[in-house]
């Protein structure tokens, strides 16, 4: 993974019918998504990192501090981490303020009051401090749970599908706050999810789990663009690119998103100019041409260079990896079209992007 790896995690855990076997170097900042189907080992890996499961073979160090090796095992309560579960699990007899203060009391080195005030503001829960959990919505309870996890001043934040128990509306309520945490937190976050939209919006790195093993690991953009291991975030393969709102066409409710290598038009969701977000481009929405095409409904045409191509899941299809400036792009074509274009590595083509999804 990236050169700023600061978490070393190696675990082997044998259960009847399931084996967890991972050997990972994780970055010391940003959000790393543990992505995969149910039963792939995501939560088991997170529980091993938290010390809630003890692997017979295990090593874990966080920023140079050994939490587990052949001779030592720090129990969970001695590991400086925060843990957010699917359910908020707040103490019903305490107010929101009381729940946060409980989190501070269980830490050897809790957040300073001023820092906790910043967390309260960041998560938008200031007006909720005197309420009891039963007076909160599901989204509000989960934001309080996140604040309580941060109150212990963790060196690592673990989040196990924190939005899974929420309906769509409540999930959309919480996601912007998670994005703010992504921008503001200086500690690494391990985020378990099987939801493509959450991974696309929040993750900087991704670990794809399957059958107890890490099938792929690396920076989000590069890993999603791999041809040897096409990763489907939901319905299809594609890339996620960091971008900035560079221009607005108010008359047609569109914004132009600039990324490393080009610009694309997307639907206007109201973000201000200069807003940093992401665009997700699915391979099925990209077509290729040898020359610029005029008189088309497709708004986005980008000059690109062919990197490589592989057979896709159906014998009629091929998956092509492109480079647009410094950014990767994937296109799904029929083999017939690829043959007609005489595609070859290093060839310049024009990528026509039918639709761009603005994801944050």
C-alpha positions as CSV (number, residue, x, y, z in Angstrom):
1,X,0.0,0.0,0.0
2,X,1.1,3.6,0.4
3,X,4.5,4.6,1.8
4,X,2.9,6.1,4.9
5,X,2.0,2.7,6.3
6,X,1.8,2.9,10.0
7,X,-0.4,0.0,11.0
8,X,1.0,-3.5,10.8
9,X,-1.7,-6.2,11.0
10,X,-1.1,-10.0,10.6
11,X,-3.7,-12.5,11.9
12,X,-4.5,-16.1,11.4
13,X,-7.7,-17.4,13.1
14,X,-9.1,-20.9,12.6
15,X,-12.7,-21.6,13.2
16,X,-14.8,-24.5,12.0
17,X,-15.7,-23.7,8.4
18,X,-13.9,-20.4,8.3
19,X,-10.2,-19.2,8.3
20,X,-9.1,-15.6,8.6
21,X,-5.6,-15.2,7.2
22,X,-4.4,-11.6,6.5
23,X,-1.1,-9.8,6.3
24,X,-1.5,-6.1,5.9
25,X,0.3,-2.8,6.1
26,X,-2.2,0.0,6.5
27,X,-1.8,3.7,6.1
28,X,-1.5,5.9,9.2
29,X,-4.1,8.4,8.0
30,X,-7.3,8.6,6.0
31,X,-10.2,6.1,5.8
32,X,-9.4,2.5,4.8
33,X,-12.5,0.6,3.8
34,X,-12.8,-3.1,4.5
35,X,-15.2,-4.1,1.7
36,X,-16.7,-7.4,0.9
37,X,-19.8,-9.6,1.1
38,X,-21.3,-10.8,4.3
39,X,-19.1,-13.6,5.8
40,X,-16.0,-12.4,4.0
41,X,-14.2,-11.7,7.3
42,X,-14.5,-7.9,7.5
43,X,-15.9,-7.7,11.1
44,X,-13.7,-10.6,12.3
45,X,-10.6,-8.7,11.2
46,X,-11.9,-5.6,12.9
47,X,-12.5,-7.5,16.1
48,X,-9.0,-9.0,16.0
49,X,-7.6,-5.4,15.7
50,X,-9.8,-4.3,18.6
51,X,-8.6,-7.3,20.7
52,X,-12.2,-8.7,21.0
53,X,-11.0,-11.9,19.2
54,X,-7.6,-13.4,20.0
55,X,-5.9,-15.0,17.0
56,X,-3.5,-17.8,17.9
57,X,-1.1,-16.2,15.3
58,X,-1.3,-12.4,15.5
59,X,0.8,-9.3,15.2
60,X,-0.5,-5.8,15.5
61,X,1.4,-2.5,15.9
62,X,0.0,1.0,15.5
63,X,2.4,3.8,14.8
64,X,5.3,1.9,16.4
65,X,3.4,0.8,19.5
66,X,3.0,-3.0,19.7
67,X,-0.5,-4.1,20.7
68,X,0.0,-7.8,20.0
69,X,2.8,-10.1,19.1
70,X,4.1,-13.6,20.1
71,X,4.7,-12.4,23.7
72,X,2.2,-9.8,24.5
73,X,-1.5,-9.1,24.1
74,X,-3.1,-5.8,25.1
75,X,-6.7,-6.3,26.1
76,X,-9.3,-4.1,24.5
77,X,-9.6,-1.7,27.4
78,X,-5.9,-0.9,27.2
79,X,-5.9,-0.3,23.4
80,X,-6.3,3.4,22.6
81,X,-9.0,3.0,20.0
82,X,-12.6,4.0,19.4
83,X,-15.2,1.5,18.2
84,X,-18.5,2.4,16.5
85,X,-20.9,-0.5,16.0
86,X,-23.9,-0.9,13.7
87,X,-26.2,0.0,16.7
88,X,-25.3,3.1,18.6
89,X,-25.5,1.2,22.0
90,X,-25.8,4.4,24.1
91,X,-26.6,4.2,27.8
92,X,-30.3,4.9,28.0
93,X,-30.2,6.3,31.5
94,X,-27.6,9.0,30.5
95,X,-28.1,12.1,28.5
96,X,-26.0,12.7,25.4
97,X,-23.6,14.7,27.5
98,X,-23.5,11.9,30.0
99,X,-22.7,9.4,27.3
100,X,-19.8,11.6,26.1
101,X,-18.5,12.0,29.6
102,X,-18.6,8.3,30.2
103,X,-16.4,7.9,27.1
104,X,-13.9,10.4,28.5
105,X,-13.8,8.6,31.9
106,X,-12.9,5.3,30.4
107,X,-9.8,6.7,28.7
108,X,-6.4,7.1,30.2
109,X,-5.8,10.2,28.1
110,X,-9.3,11.6,27.1
111,X,-9.9,14.5,24.8
112,X,-9.5,18.0,26.4
113,X,-12.8,19.7,26.9
114,X,-12.1,22.2,24.1
115,X,-11.3,19.3,21.7
116,X,-14.5,17.6,22.7
117,X,-16.4,20.8,21.9
118,X,-14.9,20.7,18.5
119,X,-16.1,17.1,18.0
120,X,-19.6,18.1,19.1
121,X,-19.6,20.9,16.6
122,X,-18.2,18.8,13.8
123,X,-20.9,16.2,14.3
124,X,-23.7,18.7,14.8
125,X,-24.9,17.4,18.1
126,X,-24.6,20.5,20.3
127,X,-28.4,21.0,20.5
128,X,-28.8,17.3,21.6
129,X,-26.5,17.3,24.7
130,X,-29.3,17.3,27.3
131,X,-31.5,14.7,25.5
132,X,-31.8,11.1,26.3
133,X,-31.2,8.4,23.6
134,X,-34.9,7.6,23.2
135,X,-35.4,11.3,22.2
136,X,-33.0,11.0,19.3
137,X,-33.5,9.8,15.7
138,X,-31.4,6.8,14.5
139,X,-29.0,9.2,12.7
140,X,-28.6,11.4,15.7
141,X,-27.9,8.4,18.0
142,X,-25.2,7.2,15.6
143,X,-23.6,10.6,15.5
144,X,-23.5,10.6,19.3
145,X,-21.9,7.2,19.2
146,X,-19.2,8.4,16.9
147,X,-18.6,11.4,19.2
148,X,-18.3,9.1,22.2
149,X,-15.8,6.9,20.4
150,X,-13.7,10.0,19.7
151,X,-14.0,11.2,23.3
152,X,-11.4,8.6,24.3
153,X,-8.8,10.3,22.1
154,X,-8.2,7.2,20.1
155,X,-5.1,6.5,18.0
156,X,-7.3,4.4,15.7
157,X,-11.0,4.6,15.0
158,X,-12.9,1.4,14.0
159,X,-16.3,1.6,12.4
160,X,-18.3,-1.5,11.8
161,X,-21.0,-0.7,9.2
162,X,-22.1,2.3,11.2
163,X,-24.9,3.1,8.8
164,X,-26.2,-0.4,8.2
165,X,-29.1,0.0,10.7
166,X,-30.3,3.3,9.2
167,X,-32.9,3.8,6.5
168,X,-31.9,5.7,3.3
169,X,-33.0,9.1,4.6
170,X,-31.1,8.7,7.9
171,X,-28.0,7.4,6.0
172,X,-28.0,10.5,3.8
173,X,-28.3,12.6,7.0
174,X,-25.2,11.0,8.5
175,X,-22.9,10.7,5.5
176,X,-22.1,14.4,5.3
177,X,-20.9,14.3,8.9
178,X,-18.7,11.3,8.1
179,X,-17.2,13.2,5.2
180,X,-16.4,16.1,7.6
181,X,-14.7,13.6,9.9
182,X,-12.7,12.3,6.9
183,X,-11.5,15.8,6.2
184,X,-10.8,16.8,9.8
185,X,-9.5,13.6,11.6
186,X,-5.8,13.1,11.8
187,X,-6.1,9.5,13.0
188,X,-6.6,6.5,10.8
189,X,-10.1,5.0,10.3
190,X,-10.9,1.4,9.5
191,X,-14.4,1.4,8.0
192,X,-16.3,-1.9,7.5
193,X,-18.9,-1.7,4.7
194,X,-20.5,-3.6,1.9
195,X,-22.3,-0.5,0.7
196,X,-20.7,0.9,-2.6
197,X,-21.9,4.5,-2.1
198,X,-20.2,4.7,1.3
199,X,-16.9,3.3,0.0
200,X,-17.0,5.7,-3.0
201,X,-17.7,8.7,-0.8
202,X,-15.4,8.1,2.1
203,X,-12.5,5.7,1.4
204,X,-9.0,6.7,0.6
205,X,-7.8,3.1,0.6
206,X,-9.6,-0.2,0.2
207,X,-9.1,-3.8,1.3
208,X,-11.4,-6.2,-0.5
209,X,-12.1,-9.2,1.7
210,X,-13.2,-12.6,0.4
211,X,-13.2,-15.9,2.2
212,X,-11.2,-14.6,5.1
213,X,-8.4,-13.2,2.9
214,X,-7.5,-9.8,1.6
215,X,-8.0,-10.3,-2.1
216,X,-6.9,-6.7,-3.0
217,X,-5.5,-3.8,-1.0
218,X,-4.3,-0.3,-2.0
219,X,-5.3,3.3,-2.7
220,X,-9.0,3.4,-3.8
221,X,-8.5,4.9,-7.3
222,X,-5.7,2.6,-8.3
223,X,-7.2,-0.5,-6.8
224,X,-10.6,0.0,-8.5
225,X,-8.8,0.4,-11.9
226,X,-6.9,-2.9,-11.7
227,X,-7.5,-5.1,-14.7
228,X,-6.1,-8.3,-13.1
229,X,-8.7,-8.1,-10.4
230,X,-11.8,-6.0,-11.5
231,X,-13.6,-4.9,-8.3
232,X,-17.3,-4.3,-8.5
233,X,-18.6,-1.7,-6.1
234,X,-22.2,-2.7,-6.5
235,X,-23.5,-3.1,-10.0
236,X,-20.4,-2.6,-12.1
237,X,-16.7,-1.9,-12.3
238,X,-15.5,1.7,-12.6
239,X,-13.3,4.4,-11.1
240,X,-13.7,7.0,-8.4
241,X,-11.8,10.2,-8.9
242,X,-11.0,13.1,-6.5
243,X,-12.3,16.3,-8.2
244,X,-13.1,19.9,-7.5
245,X,-16.1,21.9,-8.6
246,X,-14.5,24.2,-11.2
247,X,-17.5,25.8,-13.0
248,X,-21.3,25.9,-12.9
249,X,-23.8,26.1,-15.7
250,X,-26.8,27.3,-13.8
251,X,-29.1,27.4,-16.8
252,X,-28.7,23.6,-17.3
253,X,-28.2,22.6,-13.6
254,X,-24.7,21.2,-14.3
255,X,-21.3,21.6,-12.7
256,X,-17.9,21.0,-14.2
257,X,-15.7,18.8,-12.1
258,X,-11.9,19.1,-12.6
259,X,-9.7,16.1,-11.8
260,X,-6.0,15.3,-12.4
261,X,-6.1,15.0,-16.2
262,X,-9.4,16.5,-17.3
263,X,-12.8,17.9,-16.6
264,X,-16.3,16.4,-16.8
265,X,-19.8,17.7,-16.5
266,X,-22.1,16.3,-13.8
267,X,-25.5,17.1,-12.3
268,X,-25.4,20.1,-10.0
269,X,-26.1,19.1,-6.4
270,X,-25.5,22.6,-5.0
271,X,-21.9,22.4,-3.9
272,X,-20.0,25.7,-4.1
273,X,-17.2,26.4,-6.5
274,X,-14.0,25.0,-5.1
275,X,-15.8,22.2,-3.3
276,X,-13.7,19.1,-3.2
277,X,-15.7,16.0,-4.0
278,X,-15.5,12.8,-6.0
279,X,-16.9,11.5,-9.3
280,X,-17.6,7.9,-10.0
281,X,-17.4,6.8,-13.6
282,X,-18.7,3.3,-14.5
283,X,-16.9,1.4,-17.3
284,X,-20.3,0.7,-19.0
285,X,-20.8,4.5,-19.4
286,X,-17.5,5.0,-21.3
287,X,-17.2,4.6,-25.1
288,X,-14.1,5.1,-27.2
289,X,-13.4,6.7,-30.6
290,X,-10.3,7.1,-32.7
291,X,-11.2,10.8,-33.4
292,X,-13.4,13.4,-31.7
293,X,-17.0,12.9,-32.4
294,X,-19.3,15.9,-33.3
295,X,-23.1,16.1,-33.1
296,X,-23.6,13.9,-30.1
297,X,-25.6,14.1,-26.9
298,X,-22.6,13.0,-24.8
299,X,-21.2,16.1,-23.0
300,X,-17.9,14.6,-21.9
301,X,-15.1,13.8,-24.3
302,X,-11.6,13.2,-22.9
303,X,-8.3,12.6,-24.6
304,X,-6.9,9.3,-23.2
305,X,-4.2,6.8,-23.8
306,X,-4.8,3.0,-23.8
307,X,-2.9,1.2,-21.1
308,X,-4.1,-2.4,-21.5
309,X,-7.1,-4.6,-22.0
310,X,-8.4,-7.9,-20.7
311,X,-11.3,-10.2,-21.5
312,X,-14.4,-9.4,-19.4
313,X,-16.9,-11.7,-17.8
314,X,-18.7,-12.5,-21.1
315,X,-16.9,-13.7,-24.2
316,X,-18.4,-10.8,-26.2
317,X,-16.9,-8.1,-23.9
318,X,-13.5,-6.6,-23.2
319,X,-12.4,-4.3,-20.4
320,X,-10.0,-1.5,-21.4
321,X,-7.8,0.5,-19.0
322,X,-7.0,4.1,-20.0
323,X,-5.0,6.9,-18.6
324,X,-6.4,10.4,-18.7
325,X,-3.6,12.6,-17.6
326,X,-2.7,11.2,-14.2
327,X,-6.0,9.5,-13.7
328,X,-7.2,6.0,-14.5
329,X,-10.3,5.2,-16.4
330,X,-12.0,2.0,-17.4
331,X,-14.2,1.3,-20.5
332,X,-16.3,-1.8,-21.3
333,X,-16.5,-2.5,-25.0
334,X,-17.6,-5.4,-27.2
335,X,-14.7,-7.4,-28.6
336,X,-16.0,-6.5,-32.0
337,X,-15.6,-2.7,-31.3
338,X,-12.2,-3.1,-29.7
339,X,-11.1,-5.1,-32.8
340,X,-12.5,-2.4,-35.2
341,X,-10.6,0.3,-33.2
342,X,-7.4,-1.7,-33.4
343,X,-6.8,-0.8,-29.7
344,X,-3.2,-1.2,-28.5
345,X,-1.2,0.0,-25.5
346,X,0.0,3.6,-26.0
347,X,-2.6,4.4,-28.5
348,X,-4.4,7.8,-28.2
349,X,-8.2,7.6,-28.2
350,X,-11.1,9.8,-27.2
351,X,-13.2,8.6,-24.2
352,X,-16.9,9.6,-24.4
353,X,-18.5,9.5,-20.9
354,X,-22.2,9.1,-21.1
355,X,-23.0,9.8,-17.4
356,X,-21.0,10.9,-14.4
357,X,-22.1,10.3,-10.9
358,X,-21.1,13.0,-8.4
359,X,-20.6,11.1,-5.1
360,X,-19.5,13.8,-2.7
